[in-house]
């Protein structure tokens, strides 16, 4: 049994802390020790019991910082892009060769605000107590990126039951625009846990498009809590393709705080063997005339488990809200599982809100039709699965990015 109490010595190990930061971190660690790892006793974790998952797969907490000896990451070919290389949570290099560098500020993340309200999620407290790696990215007012920014998140071969706490912040100033590909590359053949906390702020009329993609099948365990604040007329869109690791949970919260702000989340994943993956979203409509769109697709096979929890909250002043949410799943095995929990909480009366969820086995008539055209059953099933998931990239305009994503998505289907 793992000792779930983490000693304050882990904070002392961190260098150059101010007195106020050390106090803040100790308080966060004390709260984590009181709450423990999230378990199914918590409503938000009823489908993803981290306490049980961690106990079965890890022998101890290991918070030691790991430096990679080899950071030779293969960059994406046939795609002109800027990049940031992040190794085990730490920025090691970057190149904004297509941009005006004076308009971009990239630094190692430094925690300077110790007054923020925390959450019920104990992994956030653990992150705030022990995070020492991450980045802060600021884009100046009126600056629009000419090329996509690829953030290569590299997890090195030296990782072995390490528990990484990573903290990032992205801010887009008024009228700025940025397209990001968050590309996760894992070299370790061992288990490790990545616990990320990320804040993103979009000021008035800012535009951020984000793609999250895992490069390969791995034994990583990933948790990411991310909060997004959208100001007046800002626009955020995200494509999430999280297949690959053994465990992956996204806990995403969006505050549509300014009039006419818009948010779009599209996700597609293929799960195999005993993979466990959850996407949890909360979209808070806090101002009038805002739009949100969520569409999540999962294909689960083997003994894998897919989860989607999605909540739309509409404040009383958020009139003219337009919110849509849909999750769909195909189960390829009797032992696979899909859990869906859609929610609406509405306090305004002039709104257009809808949500839905469906799951089932693959359409046998379509299988028979394709087999009658010369394909075998495996080929027919794969073709239908590809079609089901590939719809998620149709809205991406860049031909080069779409081609890259299609190749990766197809390779994930077994």
PAKETI-592458 format. One record per residue (C-alpha): residue number from 1; residue in three letters; x, y, z. Coordinates in steps of 0.001 Angstrom, whole numbers. Layout:
N
> n;res;xx;yy;zz
> NUM;ALA;X;Y;Z
...
This chain:
414
> n;res;xx;yy;zz
> 1;UNK;0;0;0
> 2;UNK;1338;3440;-954
> 3;UNK;1766;5988;1805
> 4;UNK;-656;8686;653
> 5;UNK;710;11347;3058
> 6;UNK;3334;13549;1384
> 7;UNK;5959;15094;3643
> 8;UNK;6562;18858;3617
> 9;UNK;10179;18014;2835
> 10;UNK;9103;17841;-827
> 11;UNK;8469;21606;-694
> 12;UNK;11787;22288;1028
> 13;UNK;13432;20531;-1919
> 14;UNK;12234;23314;-4238
> 15;UNK;14733;26131;-4669
> 16;UNK;14416;29917;-4226
> 17;UNK;10948;30107;-2691
> 18;UNK;9797;33315;-1080
> 19;UNK;8249;33093;2381
> 20;UNK;4743;33773;1040
> 21;UNK;5117;31153;-1705
> 22;UNK;6416;28551;737
> 23;UNK;3445;29174;3044
> 24;UNK;1033;28928;123
> 25;UNK;2554;25654;-1042
> 26;UNK;2465;24153;2443
> 27;UNK;-1222;25026;2781
> 28;UNK;-1962;23383;-579
> 29;UNK;-43;20256;422
> 30;UNK;-1912;20063;3725
> 31;UNK;-5233;20204;1866
> 32;UNK;-4101;17471;-530
> 33;UNK;-3028;15266;2375
> 34;UNK;-6439;15760;3942
> 35;UNK;-8361;15012;717
> 36;UNK;-6097;12319;-734
> 37;UNK;-6085;11224;-4353
> 38;UNK;-9482;11564;-6103
> 39;UNK;-11686;8484;-5811
> 40;UNK;-15136;7351;-6888
> 41;UNK;-16536;8767;-3667
> 42;UNK;-16200;12160;-5384
> 43;UNK;-18987;12767;-7902
> 44;UNK;-16588;14247;-10485
> 45;UNK;-14405;11126;-10253
> 46;UNK;-17052;8409;-10083
> 47;UNK;-15902;6991;-13434
> 48;UNK;-12139;7521;-12939
> 49;UNK;-10955;6431;-9518
> 50;UNK;-7384;7796;-9492
> 51;UNK;-6770;6508;-5981
> 52;UNK;-7412;2933;-7111
> 53;UNK;-5642;3364;-10472
> 54;UNK;-2541;4840;-8822
> 55;UNK;-2429;2174;-6093
> 56;UNK;-2573;-631;-8658
> 57;UNK;90;769;-10951
> 58;UNK;2578;2729;-8808
> 59;UNK;4679;1699;-5834
> 60;UNK;5355;5175;-4444
> 61;UNK;5176;8917;-4984
> 62;UNK;8378;10025;-6706
> 63;UNK;8600;13806;-7187
> 64;UNK;12253;13979;-8171
> 65;UNK;13022;16282;-11077
> 66;UNK;14248;14398;-14158
> 67;UNK;16630;15860;-16721
> 68;UNK;16644;14208;-20118
> 69;UNK;20013;13181;-21532
> 70;UNK;18613;12940;-25049
> 71;UNK;16228;15541;-26454
> 72;UNK;16495;14650;-30114
> 73;UNK;12808;15022;-30902
> 74;UNK;11769;14384;-34482
> 75;UNK;9908;17483;-35610
> 76;UNK;6822;17331;-37802
> 77;UNK;7810;17245;-41461
> 78;UNK;6085;19001;-44362
> 79;UNK;4620;21618;-42038
> 80;UNK;6095;25082;-41665
> 81;UNK;5831;25920;-37986
> 82;UNK;7251;27666;-34963
> 83;UNK;8021;25494;-31988
> 84;UNK;8567;25237;-28249
> 85;UNK;10324;22106;-26959
> 86;UNK;9257;21148;-23449
> 87;UNK;11108;18241;-21820
> 88;UNK;9478;16684;-18753
> 89;UNK;7637;19969;-18249
> 90;UNK;10625;22304;-18670
> 91;UNK;11171;24574;-21692
> 92;UNK;14533;23663;-23216
> 93;UNK;14389;25454;-26581
> 94;UNK;12119;27472;-28858
> 95;UNK;12112;29054;-32296
> 96;UNK;9649;31655;-33599
> 97;UNK;11411;32049;-36931
> 98;UNK;8253;32935;-38857
> 99;UNK;7155;35622;-36406
> 100;UNK;7958;39061;-35041
> 101;UNK;9750;37947;-31875
> 102;UNK;9205;41316;-30177
> 103;UNK;5480;40531;-30045
> 104;UNK;5975;37255;-28153
> 105;UNK;7092;36698;-24572
> 106;UNK;7982;33161;-23492
> 107;UNK;9372;32495;-20023
> 108;UNK;9657;29660;-17538
> 109;UNK;6493;29700;-15468
> 110;UNK;6757;31546;-12143
> 111;UNK;3942;31450;-9622
> 112;UNK;3290;35013;-8460
> 113;UNK;-330;34882;-7284
> 114;UNK;-1015;33022;-4055
> 115;UNK;-4540;34314;-3480
> 116;UNK;-6502;32330;-6057
> 117;UNK;-9366;30155;-4992
> 118;UNK;-8653;26464;-5370
> 119;UNK;-10998;23661;-6336
> 120;UNK;-12327;20420;-4922
> 121;UNK;-9946;18568;-7226
> 122;UNK;-7127;17446;-4924
> 123;UNK;-4720;17044;-7858
> 124;UNK;-4878;20826;-8322
> 125;UNK;-3735;21326;-4730
> 126;UNK;-920;18837;-5292
> 127;UNK;101;20708;-8431
> 128;UNK;116;24080;-6664
> 129;UNK;2137;22604;-3805
> 130;UNK;4877;20935;-5858
> 131;UNK;4908;22334;-9430
> 132;UNK;8322;23622;-10452
> 133;UNK;8207;23269;-14237
> 134;UNK;6117;24889;-16953
> 135;UNK;5934;27975;-19138
> 136;UNK;4234;31334;-19501
> 137;UNK;3399;32513;-23035
> 138;UNK;2121;36026;-23750
> 139;UNK;1101;37374;-27162
> 140;UNK;1005;41148;-27645
> 141;UNK;-2008;43202;-28620
> 142;UNK;-3034;43057;-32326
> 143;UNK;-431;40407;-33209
> 144;UNK;-1582;37479;-35355
> 145;UNK;757;34506;-35787
> 146;UNK;1725;33805;-39404
> 147;UNK;2389;30085;-38835
> 148;UNK;1179;27474;-36399
> 149;UNK;3026;26999;-33101
> 150;UNK;3839;23364;-32258
> 151;UNK;4511;22705;-28580
> 152;UNK;6471;19461;-28400
> 153;UNK;5754;18003;-24963
> 154;UNK;8513;15423;-24612
> 155;UNK;8589;12826;-21823
> 156;UNK;12001;11219;-21687
> 157;UNK;13150;7612;-21375
> 158;UNK;14520;8285;-17868
> 159;UNK;11019;8554;-16387
> 160;UNK;10147;5633;-14130
> 161;UNK;7214;6045;-11732
> 162;UNK;7896;9789;-11590
> 163;UNK;5059;12112;-10640
> 164;UNK;5448;15350;-12625
> 165;UNK;3603;18533;-11639
> 166;UNK;3548;21045;-14492
> 167;UNK;1992;24516;-14569
> 168;UNK;1452;26642;-17689
> 169;UNK;-166;29958;-18537
> 170;UNK;-1128;31391;-21943
> 171;UNK;-2399;34924;-22480
> 172;UNK;-3592;36394;-25781
> 173;UNK;-3959;40156;-25667
> 174;UNK;-6673;42115;-27468
> 175;UNK;-7112;41277;-31192
> 176;UNK;-4275;38721;-31206
> 177;UNK;-4465;35283;-32827
> 178;UNK;-2593;32020;-32292
> 179;UNK;-2903;28426;-33561
> 180;UNK;-1280;25722;-31405
> 181;UNK;-600;21998;-31816
> 182;UNK;127;20388;-28444
> 183;UNK;2052;17289;-29524
> 184;UNK;2771;14720;-26804
> 185;UNK;5815;12492;-27416
> 186;UNK;6685;9747;-24926
> 187;UNK;10043;7942;-24995
> 188;UNK;9707;6241;-21623
> 189;UNK;8700;2579;-21627
> 190;UNK;7867;2842;-17910
> 191;UNK;4872;4204;-16047
> 192;UNK;4821;7862;-14982
> 193;UNK;2175;10405;-13955
> 194;UNK;1867;13856;-15541
> 195;UNK;-289;16304;-13558
> 196;UNK;-765;19601;-15436
> 197;UNK;-2562;22793;-14432
> 198;UNK;-3049;25356;-17185
> 199;UNK;-4627;28815;-17352
> 200;UNK;-5558;30469;-20650
> 201;UNK;-6811;34051;-20954
> 202;UNK;-8272;35478;-24148
> 203;UNK;-8736;39230;-24093
> 204;UNK;-11235;41077;-26286
> 205;UNK;-11507;39704;-29868
> 206;UNK;-8575;37331;-29400
> 207;UNK;-8599;34006;-31296
> 208;UNK;-6993;30758;-30129
> 209;UNK;-7180;27451;-31986
> 210;UNK;-5706;24446;-30231
> 211;UNK;-5059;20818;-31226
> 212;UNK;-4042;18177;-28680
> 213;UNK;-2495;14965;-30015
> 214;UNK;-542;12019;-28595
> 215;UNK;2187;10684;-30881
> 216;UNK;2385;7071;-29736
> 217;UNK;1033;4298;-27535
> 218;UNK;2663;4535;-24096
> 219;UNK;2361;3657;-20405
> 220;UNK;1883;7276;-19331
> 221;UNK;-840;8438;-16932
> 222;UNK;-2029;11967;-17715
> 223;UNK;-4257;14399;-15863
> 224;UNK;-4812;17951;-17046
> 225;UNK;-6944;20631;-15455
> 226;UNK;-7322;23691;-17672
> 227;UNK;-9318;26870;-17161
> 228;UNK;-10114;29254;-20011
> 229;UNK;-11397;32805;-19615
> 230;UNK;-12964;34277;-22741
> 231;UNK;-13512;38033;-22963
> 232;UNK;-15809;39996;-25244
> 233;UNK;-15971;38654;-28831
> 234;UNK;-13074;36244;-28234
> 235;UNK;-13079;32862;-29928
> 236;UNK;-11607;29569;-28736
> 237;UNK;-11677;26199;-30506
> 238;UNK;-10078;22909;-29553
> 239;UNK;-9604;19533;-31252
> 240;UNK;-8654;16775;-28800
> 241;UNK;-7209;13451;-30002
> 242;UNK;-6048;11775;-26775
> 243;UNK;-5503;8141;-27809
> 244;UNK;-2200;6610;-26696
> 245;UNK;-1597;6579;-22931
> 246;UNK;-2940;4070;-20431
> 247;UNK;-4822;6775;-18552
> 248;UNK;-5837;10254;-19635
> 249;UNK;-8259;12650;-17960
> 250;UNK;-9032;16164;-19169
> 251;UNK;-10850;18407;-16697
> 252;UNK;-11683;21493;-18755
> 253;UNK;-13533;24599;-17594
> 254;UNK;-14527;27499;-19837
> 255;UNK;-15768;30869;-18578
> 256;UNK;-17523;32775;-21351
> 257;UNK;-17251;36067;-19479
> 258;UNK;-17658;38571;-22318
> 259;UNK;-20548;39255;-24691
> 260;UNK;-20457;37343;-27995
> 261;UNK;-17599;35077;-26981
> 262;UNK;-17535;31613;-28585
> 263;UNK;-16149;28236;-27587
> 264;UNK;-15930;24995;-29593
> 265;UNK;-14658;21603;-28357
> 266;UNK;-14354;18618;-30699
> 267;UNK;-12831;15313;-29605
> 268;UNK;-12231;11907;-31183
> 269;UNK;-10480;8910;-29691
> 270;UNK;-9882;5203;-30236
> 271;UNK;-9298;3124;-27093
> 272;UNK;-7891;-384;-27022
> 273;UNK;-6944;-3115;-24518
> 274;UNK;-7414;-1674;-21007
> 275;UNK;-6986;2038;-21817
> 276;UNK;-8939;4472;-19656
> 277;UNK;-9765;7938;-20922
> 278;UNK;-12101;10678;-19710
> 279;UNK;-13028;14117;-20978
> 280;UNK;-14884;16303;-18473
> 281;UNK;-16043;19758;-19502
> 282;UNK;-17880;22604;-17829
> 283;UNK;-18904;25518;-20041
> 284;UNK;-20052;28533;-18029
> 285;UNK;-22168;31021;-19982
> 286;UNK;-21733;34157;-17874
> 287;UNK;-22600;36872;-20416
> 288;UNK;-25274;37421;-23117
> 289;UNK;-25064;36346;-26771
> 290;UNK;-22413;33665;-26305
> 291;UNK;-22112;30355;-28177
> 292;UNK;-20657;26992;-27253
> 293;UNK;-20425;23754;-29225
> 294;UNK;-19219;20376;-27959
> 295;UNK;-19007;17130;-29887
> 296;UNK;-17190;14103;-28483
> 297;UNK;-16738;10786;-30301
> 298;UNK;-15206;7628;-28884
> 299;UNK;-14571;4134;-30183
> 300;UNK;-13868;1668;-27359
> 301;UNK;-12598;-1875;-27839
> 302;UNK;-10978;-4634;-25777
> 303;UNK;-11459;-3904;-22079
> 304;UNK;-11047;-157;-22463
> 305;UNK;-13184;2493;-20801
> 306;UNK;-14242;5834;-22265
> 307;UNK;-15943;8576;-20247
> 308;UNK;-17514;11912;-21086
> 309;UNK;-18948;14279;-18479
> 310;UNK;-20216;17560;-19898
> 311;UNK;-22022;20384;-18123
> 312;UNK;-23476;23576;-19572
> 313;UNK;-24155;26316;-17015
> 314;UNK;-26138;29407;-18033
> 315;UNK;-26229;32376;-15648
> 316;UNK;-29429;34450;-15345
> 317;UNK;-27931;37399;-17252
> 318;UNK;-26665;35176;-20103
> 319;UNK;-29672;35717;-22385
> 320;UNK;-29463;34667;-26053
> 321;UNK;-27160;31781;-25136
> 322;UNK;-26683;29188;-27884
> 323;UNK;-25208;25963;-26476
> 324;UNK;-24905;22493;-28041
> 325;UNK;-23469;19283;-26648
> 326;UNK;-23346;15754;-28110
> 327;UNK;-21398;12585;-27293
> 328;UNK;-21417;9425;-29402
> 329;UNK;-19640;6119;-28882
> 330;UNK;-19139;2840;-30726
> 331;UNK;-18418;-248;-28621
> 332;UNK;-16455;-2940;-30447
> 333;UNK;-16294;-5419;-27584
> 334;UNK;-18635;-6838;-24966
> 335;UNK;-16037;-5945;-22334
> 336;UNK;-15593;-2304;-23393
> 337;UNK;-17385;486;-21532
> 338;UNK;-18634;3994;-22283
> 339;UNK;-20053;6268;-19573
> 340;UNK;-21737;9555;-20362
> 341;UNK;-23101;12212;-18031
> 342;UNK;-24540;15273;-19842
> 343;UNK;-25912;18123;-17707
> 344;UNK;-27730;21425;-18181
> 345;UNK;-28106;24090;-15479
> 346;UNK;-29985;27081;-16871
> 347;UNK;-31135;30257;-15087
> 348;UNK;-31900;32412;-18177
> 349;UNK;-35159;32110;-20117
> 350;UNK;-34153;33268;-23614
> 351;UNK;-31711;30497;-24564
> 352;UNK;-31185;27709;-27074
> 353;UNK;-29559;24740;-25341
> 354;UNK;-29457;21072;-26271
> 355;UNK;-27532;17987;-25226
> 356;UNK;-27550;14335;-26168
> 357;UNK;-25641;11087;-25908
> 358;UNK;-25741;7795;-27764
> 359;UNK;-23729;4577;-27784
> 360;UNK;-23974;1179;-29385
> 361;UNK;-22243;-1448;-31468
> 362;UNK;-21175;-886;-35046
> 363;UNK;-23882;-1049;-37721
> 364;UNK;-24015;-4632;-38978
> 365;UNK;-25849;-3687;-42189
> 366;UNK;-22989;-1361;-43132
> 367;UNK;-20514;-4161;-42410
> 368;UNK;-22400;-6584;-44661
> 369;UNK;-22643;-3958;-47399
> 370;UNK;-18881;-3362;-47429
> 371;UNK;-18172;-7102;-47299
> 372;UNK;-20393;-7551;-50334
> 373;UNK;-18073;-5112;-52116
> 374;UNK;-15006;-7311;-51496
> 375;UNK;-13712;-6225;-48083
> 376;UNK;-13327;-8651;-45182
> 377;UNK;-14923;-7967;-41799
> 378;UNK;-11818;-6416;-40215
> 379;UNK;-11274;-4089;-43183
> 380;UNK;-14951;-3127;-43192
> 381;UNK;-14959;-2369;-39470
> 382;UNK;-11813;-278;-39701
> 383;UNK;-13205;1721;-42617
> 384;UNK;-16389;2527;-40689
> 385;UNK;-14436;3459;-37568
> 386;UNK;-12161;5747;-39582
> 387;UNK;-15177;7460;-41102
> 388;UNK;-16804;7881;-37694
> 389;UNK;-13727;9515;-36131
> 390;UNK;-12378;11404;-39152
> 391;UNK;-15420;13674;-39255
> 392;UNK;-13820;15444;-36300
> 393;UNK;-11078;16970;-38464
> 394;UNK;-13362;18220;-41259
> 395;UNK;-13529;21728;-39791
> 396;UNK;-9732;22178;-39873
> 397;UNK;-8865;24438;-42789
> 398;UNK;-5128;23829;-43192
> 399;UNK;-4526;21025;-45694
> 400;UNK;-1097;20204;-44222
> 401;UNK;-2403;19976;-40654
> 402;UNK;-5441;17988;-41727
> 403;UNK;-3243;15495;-43606
> 404;UNK;-939;15117;-40587
> 405;UNK;-3886;14533;-38242
> 406;UNK;-5544;12057;-40587
> 407;UNK;-2347;9984;-40715
> 408;UNK;-2063;9945;-36930
> 409;UNK;-5737;9187;-36412
> 410;UNK;-5640;6262;-38841
> 411;UNK;-2507;4828;-37202
> 412;UNK;-4258;4768;-33810
> 413;UNK;-7034;2457;-35037
> 414;UNK;-6121;-1173;-34462
